[in-house]
């Protein structure tokens, strides 16, 4: 722009100092000068317009920047407030964590103390059970001995009935003590897993028939495969012997349509996941459905069998829980009672004994 203005000024001076110019020449020079000036004015107007636009744009950008600055300042205030709130929350949380940690330490000490007390009480209970069994075993044996002698020497019928009754109850007390000691050991012992043959356990059960209430009027059947089990054999034997004893003690006398009572134990191997399902079926008094859970409680009796201690199902249930299984009453009628025992993954992969 400055160069063009300078050129127009030089042209103006040239026209002003020219001499002996004709009218036409003067008009021509003046026309050139006017044209240059008009071009200058046009460019000046364009530049002014662009300048105004740029100025407005700069003003708008300035306002936008000012607004953004205000927004950033507000955001900074919010962040500052949030930081203060977080610091306060952190302080409160640290305080709460310290309090909870202290409470937890106190609680842990209380639990440790309670656990030690429980161990001590359990140990004392074990000692009491052993000592009570030992201390009572002698007097009960002496009572049974005296009753046995009296039954041989006394002739009075009423006295014989009394001595028979005393002998039976002393024998029952001895059995209850033995079972309580067995339950105490069962609770304390841990499961020891190893392989054994199912047929061996069944053979032991058959040999113990006389001791668990078996009579020749009851037919006992074992349906099983020759399989290996992979679990604790002692717990397994306790489970089966108590279930079998319960079944034999609850079996009824045959009616006119049945020649002999039955007790059947079937073992079903579930090959898919090596589980064992056991079904125990026997004839006996029907167990009411509302008692299906209570029958597994200690000293719960389901009939009036004279040697029924009410501990058989309790002991069996305790043993099956040690093996991570469960027992349930499937059905019970006057004709048939069925129990189911489920034991997970106790069948060894080798199906046949080596």
Secondary structure as GFF3:
##gff-version 3
##sequence-region A 1 354
A	DSSP	alpha_helix	2	17	.	.	.	ID=ss1
A	DSSP	alpha_helix	23	153	.	.	.	ID=ss2
A	DSSP	alpha_helix	157	188	.	.	.	ID=ss3
A	DSSP	beta_strand	194	197	.	.	.	ID=ss4
A	DSSP	alpha_helix	198	207	.	.	.	ID=ss5
A	DSSP	three_ten_helix	209	212	.	.	.	ID=ss6
A	DSSP	beta_strand	218	223	.	.	.	ID=ss7
A	DSSP	beta_strand	228	231	.	.	.	ID=ss8
A	DSSP	alpha_helix	233	250	.	.	.	ID=ss9
A	DSSP	beta_strand	261	270	.	.	.	ID=ss10
A	DSSP	beta_strand	275	282	.	.	.	ID=ss11
A	DSSP	three_ten_helix	289	291	.	.	.	ID=ss12
A	DSSP	three_ten_helix	294	296	.	.	.	ID=ss13
A	DSSP	alpha_helix	312	322	.	.	.	ID=ss14
A	DSSP	beta_strand	326	332	.	.	.	ID=ss15
A	DSSP	beta_strand	337	343	.	.	.	ID=ss16
###
